[in-house]
Amino acid sequence: NGGSLRQFGFPAGKTVEIRLFIDVSVFELFIDQGYRVVSGRFFGNEAPTAARITPPSAASDVVSWNLKKDNGGL
C-alpha cells in the first residue's frame, strides 16, 4: 500500500498528549508537545479521516477541530 509503520513505546500508565494535524496531503503528529514528532505525506483523492493508536488506550479527553481553509488573503 506504499505506507509504512512507525512505532515507539511509552512507559505503562504514562499520560500522553497527542496532536494530529492533517492538511491536503500532509500529516504531522506531535506527541507530548514535540517530544516525538512524526510527519508524512499521503496520496489519493481524499485526506484520511481516522487514525489508529494501538494498543487501545483509555482516552480520557478527545477534542477535534475542523479547520476552515484560509490562504491568508493571497
N, C-alpha and C positions, 0 to 999 in steps of 0.2 A: 504494500500500500504506500510505499515511499516514506512512511513515518518512522520515527524512532522512539524508543522507550527511554525516558530519563527518570532515574530514581535515586533517592537518597533517604537515609533514615534519620529519625529523631528519637531521643530517649523516651521510653514509655511514660505516659502520663503528662508529657510536656504540652502546654498550651501553645498552639501555633497560629499566627495570623497569616492569612493568605489573601493576596490581592491579585486578581486576574484581569488584564486589560486586553480587549480584542478590537482590532481595527482593520477593516477591509481584508488584508491578507497577512497580518502580523499579530502575534500574541506575545505578551510579556507577563510573567508570573513572578511576583515578589513575595518572598516568604520571610516573615519576621523583619519587616522594614528593610529588606535588602540583604539580610544575612545570606540568603541564597536567592539567585535570580536565574530564571530560565526564560529564554526567548526563542522564537522561531517563526517560520512562515508556513502558510498552508495555501493550497491551490484548489480551486474549484469555483462553483457558481455562487456559493453562499458561505458565510463565516460559520464556524461551529457554534452550536447553541448550548453545549454542555461540556463539562469537564468531569473526569472521574478521578477520585482520590481514593487509593486503597492502602491498607485495609479500611473497611468502613469505619468512619470516625463518629464520635459523639459530638457533632457540631452544636455548640451552644448558641451561636448567633450567626445568621447568614443574612447579608444585605446585598441587594442587587440594584444597579442603576442602569437605565437605558439612556445613553448619552445622545444628545442632538448633534447632527452634523453641523460643523461650522468651519468655514475656511478663513475666518478672521477678516472678512471683507475683501479678500483678494479677488 
